[in-house]
Amino acid sequence: METVLDNEILVDRIEKALNSIRPYLEADGGNVKVLEVTSDKVVRLELVGACGSCPMSTMTFKAGLEEAILKAVPEVSRVEAINLTPAF
C-alpha cells in the first residue's frame, strides 16, 4: 500500500523534472501545475498562463512535459493534461 510520503516523494521528483522545462514555459508567459498523481500513477497536469491557450500546447506537452516526466520518473504510467488547446 502506498503511503502519503511515497506520493509526496513522487510529486517532488515530478516537480524536479518539470523544473527543467519551466524556464521555457515562463519565457512565453506560461507554466504548468501538477494537479494530482492517481493511485495507478497517472499524473494530471494543468497548463497555466499563456500555455493554457497556446495552439502549440499539445507539442509542448508531448515533446517537453510528458517526455521529461516519463524519463525522470519511470514508475509513472501516463501523463495527462486537462486543458490542452488543439493545434489549428
VOPA-584101 format. One record per residue: residue in one letter; y, z, x of N, C-alpha, C in turn. Coordinates in nm, 3 decimals. Layout:
N
+-----+---------+---------+---------+----------+---------+---------+---------+---------+---------+
: res : n_north :    n_up :  n_east : ca_north :   ca_up : ca_east : c_north :    c_up :  c_east :
+-----+---------+---------+---------+----------+---------+---------+---------+---------+---------+
:   A :       Y :       Z :       X :        Y :       Z :       X :       Y :       Z :       X :
...
+-----+---------+---------+---------+----------+---------+---------+---------+---------+---------+
// end
This chain:
88
+-----+---------+---------+---------+----------+---------+---------+---------+---------+---------+
: res : n_north :    n_up :  n_east : ca_north :   ca_up : ca_east : c_north :    c_up :  c_east :
+-----+---------+---------+---------+----------+---------+---------+---------+---------+---------+
:   M :  -0.119 :   0.000 :   0.084 :    0.000 :   0.000 :   0.000 :   0.125 :   0.000 :   0.088 :
:   E :   0.217 :  -0.086 :   0.056 :    0.340 :  -0.098 :   0.135 :   0.436 :   0.014 :   0.100 :
:   T :   0.497 :   0.070 :   0.201 :    0.594 :   0.176 :   0.178 :   0.735 :   0.120 :   0.176 :
:   V :   0.827 :   0.203 :   0.128 :    0.968 :   0.163 :   0.127 :   1.015 :   0.137 :   0.269 :
:   L :   0.968 :   0.217 :   0.364 :    1.006 :   0.198 :   0.504 :   0.960 :   0.063 :   0.556 :
:   D :   0.838 :   0.023 :   0.523 :    0.787 :  -0.108 :   0.564 :   0.878 :  -0.219 :   0.511 :
:   N :   0.920 :  -0.206 :   0.386 :    1.007 :  -0.306 :   0.325 :   1.144 :  -0.307 :   0.392 :
:   E :   1.196 :  -0.190 :   0.426 :    1.325 :  -0.182 :   0.495 :   1.318 :  -0.248 :   0.632 :
:   I :   1.208 :  -0.229 :   0.703 :    1.189 :  -0.292 :   0.834 :   1.183 :  -0.444 :   0.818 :
:   L :   1.113 :  -0.490 :   0.716 :    1.102 :  -0.633 :   0.688 :   1.240 :  -0.692 :   0.658 :
:   V :   1.317 :  -0.625 :   0.572 :    1.452 :  -0.673 :   0.538 :   1.540 :  -0.674 :   0.662 :
:   D :   1.527 :  -0.573 :   0.748 :    1.605 :  -0.569 :   0.872 :   1.573 :  -0.690 :   0.961 :
:   R :   1.445 :  -0.724 :   0.971 :    1.405 :  -0.840 :   1.051 :   1.458 :  -0.970 :   0.989 :
:   I :   1.457 :  -0.978 :   0.857 :    1.510 :  -1.096 :   0.786 :   1.660 :  -1.107 :   0.812 :
:   E :   1.732 :  -0.995 :   0.802 :    1.877 :  -0.995 :   0.827 :   1.907 :  -1.040 :   0.969 :
:   K :   1.828 :  -0.996 :   1.066 :    1.849 :  -1.039 :   1.205 :   1.830 :  -1.190 :   1.220 :
:   A :   1.730 :  -1.244 :   1.151 :    1.708 :  -1.389 :   1.154 :   1.827 :  -1.462 :   1.092 :
:   L :   1.878 :  -1.409 :   0.982 :    1.992 :  -1.472 :   0.915 :   2.119 :  -1.461 :   0.999 :
:   N :   2.130 :  -1.355 :   1.077 :    2.249 :  -1.338 :   1.161 :   2.265 :  -1.450 :   1.264 :
:   S :   2.155 :  -1.517 :   1.297 :    2.164 :  -1.631 :   1.390 :   2.227 :  -1.753 :   1.323 :
:   I :   2.225 :  -1.757 :   1.190 :    2.279 :  -1.869 :   1.112 :   2.417 :  -1.837 :   1.055 :
:   R :   2.443 :  -1.710 :   1.032 :    2.566 :  -1.669 :   0.962 :   2.695 :  -1.723 :   1.023 :
:   P :   2.712 :  -1.727 :   1.156 :    2.839 :  -1.781 :   1.209 :   2.869 :  -1.922 :   1.161 :
:   Y :   2.767 :  -2.003 :   1.144 :    2.786 :  -2.140 :   1.096 :   2.827 :  -2.141 :   0.949 :
:   L :   2.765 :  -2.054 :   0.870 :    2.800 :  -2.044 :   0.728 :   2.943 :  -1.993 :   0.713 :
:   E :   2.975 :  -1.888 :   0.790 :    3.108 :  -1.828 :   0.781 :   3.217 :  -1.925 :   0.825 :
:   A :   3.186 :  -2.011 :   0.921 :    3.284 :  -2.110 :   0.968 :   3.326 :  -2.204 :   0.855 :
:   D :   3.236 :  -2.223 :   0.758 :    3.265 :  -2.310 :   0.644 :   3.300 :  -2.230 :   0.519 :
:   G :   3.325 :  -2.100 :   0.535 :    3.366 :  -2.017 :   0.421 :   3.253 :  -1.966 :   0.335 :
:   G :   3.133 :  -1.960 :   0.389 :    3.019 :  -1.914 :   0.310 :   2.943 :  -1.802 :   0.377 :
:   N :   2.834 :  -1.762 :   0.313 :    2.745 :  -1.660 :   0.367 :   2.619 :  -1.659 :   0.283 :
:   V :   2.530 :  -1.565 :   0.314 :    2.404 :  -1.552 :   0.242 :   2.373 :  -1.404 :   0.226 :
:   K :   2.316 :  -1.368 :   0.111 :    2.275 :  -1.230 :   0.085 :   2.126 :  -1.227 :   0.055 :
:   V :   2.057 :  -1.125 :   0.108 :    1.918 :  -1.101 :   0.072 :   1.920 :  -1.020 :  -0.057 :
:   L :   1.866 :  -1.077 :  -0.164 :    1.863 :  -1.007 :  -0.291 :   1.742 :  -0.916 :  -0.303 :
:   E :   1.627 :  -0.967 :  -0.260 :    1.505 :  -0.885 :  -0.267 :   1.395 :  -0.948 :  -0.185 :
:   V :   1.297 :  -0.864 :  -0.153 :    1.170 :  -0.910 :  -0.096 :   1.065 :  -0.856 :  -0.192 :
:   T :   0.992 :  -0.946 :  -0.256 :    0.894 :  -0.905 :  -0.355 :   0.769 :  -0.848 :  -0.288 :
:   S :   0.683 :  -0.789 :  -0.369 :    0.561 :  -0.729 :  -0.316 :   0.468 :  -0.834 :  -0.254 :
:   D :   0.480 :  -0.959 :  -0.296 :    0.398 :  -1.065 :  -0.236 :   0.475 :  -1.141 :  -0.126 :
:   K :   0.578 :  -1.075 :  -0.071 :    0.652 :  -1.122 :   0.047 :   0.733 :  -1.250 :   0.022 :
:   V :   0.787 :  -1.265 :  -0.099 :    0.879 :  -1.373 :  -0.128 :   1.019 :  -1.319 :  -0.108 :
:   V :   1.098 :  -1.389 :  -0.026 :    1.236 :  -1.349 :   0.000 :   1.325 :  -1.427 :  -0.095 :
:   R :   1.410 :  -1.356 :  -0.168 :    1.506 :  -1.421 :  -0.259 :   1.645 :  -1.405 :  -0.201 :
:   L :   1.711 :  -1.518 :  -0.181 :    1.845 :  -1.522 :  -0.122 :   1.946 :  -1.571 :  -0.223 :
:   E :   2.072 :  -1.534 :  -0.200 :    2.182 :  -1.590 :  -0.276 :   2.283 :  -1.646 :  -0.178 :
:   L :   2.318 :  -1.772 :  -0.195 :    2.422 :  -1.834 :  -0.114 :   2.555 :  -1.797 :  -0.177 :
:   V :   2.649 :  -1.746 :  -0.096 :    2.775 :  -1.698 :  -0.150 :   2.893 :  -1.772 :  -0.086 :
:   G :   3.010 :  -1.756 :  -0.147 :    3.129 :  -1.824 :  -0.098 :   3.113 :  -1.974 :  -0.113 :
:   A :   3.161 :  -2.048 :  -0.016 :    3.155 :  -2.194 :  -0.021 :   3.011 :  -2.245 :  -0.024 :
:   C :   2.917 :  -2.168 :   0.030 :    2.777 :  -2.212 :   0.033 :   2.717 :  -2.220 :  -0.107 :
:   G :   2.768 :  -2.140 :  -0.199 :    2.715 :  -2.139 :  -0.334 :   2.743 :  -2.267 :  -0.411 :
:   S :   2.845 :  -2.341 :  -0.370 :    2.880 :  -2.464 :  -0.443 :   2.878 :  -2.589 :  -0.355 :
:   C :   2.832 :  -2.576 :  -0.234 :    2.832 :  -2.688 :  -0.140 :   2.717 :  -2.785 :  -0.171 :
:   P :   2.746 :  -2.916 :  -0.175 :    2.639 :  -3.012 :  -0.200 :   2.536 :  -3.019 :  -0.086 :
:   M :   2.570 :  -2.965 :   0.030 :    2.476 :  -2.963 :   0.142 :   2.393 :  -2.835 :   0.146 :
:   S :   2.407 :  -2.749 :   0.045 :    2.341 :  -2.619 :   0.048 :   2.188 :  -2.630 :   0.054 :
:   T :   2.131 :  -2.732 :  -0.008 :    1.986 :  -2.749 :  -0.003 :   1.941 :  -2.774 :   0.141 :
:   M :   2.013 :  -2.858 :   0.213 :    1.979 :  -2.883 :   0.354 :   2.000 :  -2.759 :   0.438 :
:   T :   2.110 :  -2.688 :   0.415 :    2.137 :  -2.564 :   0.488 :   2.025 :  -2.465 :   0.465 :
:   F :   1.982 :  -2.455 :   0.340 :    1.875 :  -2.362 :   0.306 :   1.745 :  -2.400 :   0.376 :
:   K :   1.702 :  -2.525 :   0.362 :    1.573 :  -2.568 :   0.417 :   1.570 :  -2.569 :   0.569 :
:   A :   1.670 :  -2.632 :   0.630 :    1.669 :  -2.652 :   0.775 :   1.723 :  -2.531 :   0.851 :
:   G :   1.797 :  -2.446 :   0.784 :    1.857 :  -2.331 :   0.853 :   1.797 :  -2.199 :   0.811 :
:   L :   1.826 :  -2.158 :   0.692 :    1.789 :  -2.025 :   0.644 :   1.639 :  -2.006 :   0.633 :
:   E :   1.574 :  -2.094 :   0.560 :    1.429 :  -2.082 :   0.540 :   1.355 :  -2.088 :   0.674 :
:   E :   1.391 :  -2.185 :   0.756 :    1.324 :  -2.201 :   0.885 :   1.343 :  -2.078 :   0.974 :
:   A :   1.465 :  -2.024 :   0.979 :    1.493 :  -1.906 :   1.062 :   1.411 :  -1.786 :   1.017 :
:   I :   1.402 :  -1.766 :   0.886 :    1.327 :  -1.650 :   0.834 :   1.179 :  -1.666 :   0.861 :
:   L :   1.122 :  -1.782 :   0.828 :    0.978 :  -1.802 :   0.845 :   0.936 :  -1.795 :   0.992 :
:   K :   1.023 :  -1.838 :   1.080 :    0.993 :  -1.834 :   1.224 :   0.997 :  -1.690 :   1.276 :
:   A :   1.098 :  -1.613 :   1.233 :    1.117 :  -1.477 :   1.284 :   1.029 :  -1.374 :   1.214 :
:   V :   0.993 :  -1.402 :   1.088 :    0.917 :  -1.305 :   1.008 :   0.799 :  -1.378 :   0.943 :
:   P :   0.694 :  -1.405 :   1.022 :    0.584 :  -1.488 :   0.972 :   0.508 :  -1.430 :   0.853 :
:   E :   0.519 :  -1.300 :   0.829 :    0.448 :  -1.244 :   0.714 :   0.515 :  -1.278 :   0.580 :
:   V :   0.634 :  -1.335 :   0.584 :    0.700 :  -1.382 :   0.462 :   0.621 :  -1.501 :   0.409 :
:   S :   0.589 :  -1.499 :   0.279 :    0.509 :  -1.608 :   0.223 :   0.596 :  -1.725 :   0.177 :
:   R :   0.718 :  -1.695 :   0.132 :    0.804 :  -1.801 :   0.080 :   0.948 :  -1.751 :   0.078 :
:   V :   1.042 :  -1.845 :   0.087 :    1.184 :  -1.813 :   0.079 :   1.242 :  -1.894 :  -0.036 :
:   E :   1.316 :  -1.827 :  -0.124 :    1.378 :  -1.893 :  -0.238 :   1.527 :  -1.863 :  -0.238 :
:   A :   1.605 :  -1.960 :  -0.281 :    1.747 :  -1.938 :  -0.305 :   1.769 :  -1.949 :  -0.454 :
:   I :   1.840 :  -1.853 :  -0.512 :    1.853 :  -1.851 :  -0.657 :   1.961 :  -1.945 :  -0.707 :
:   N :   2.045 :  -1.998 :  -0.618 :    2.160 :  -2.076 :  -0.664 :   2.189 :  -2.199 :  -0.579 :
:   L :   2.088 :  -2.275 :  -0.548 :    2.112 :  -2.398 :  -0.472 :   2.185 :  -2.501 :  -0.557 :
:   T :   2.279 :  -2.570 :  -0.493 :    2.352 :  -2.678 :  -0.559 :   2.283 :  -2.810 :  -0.524 :
:   P :   2.242 :  -2.888 :  -0.623 :    2.176 :  -3.015 :  -0.591 :   2.272 :  -3.110 :  -0.518 :
:   A :   2.217 :  -3.184 :  -0.424 :    2.296 :  -3.283 :  -0.349 :   2.332 :  -3.398 :  -0.442 :
:   F :   2.447 :  -3.457 :  -0.417 :    2.494 :  -3.569 :  -0.501 :   2.431 :  -3.698 :  -0.457 :
+-----+---------+---------+---------+----------+---------+---------+---------+---------+---------+
// end
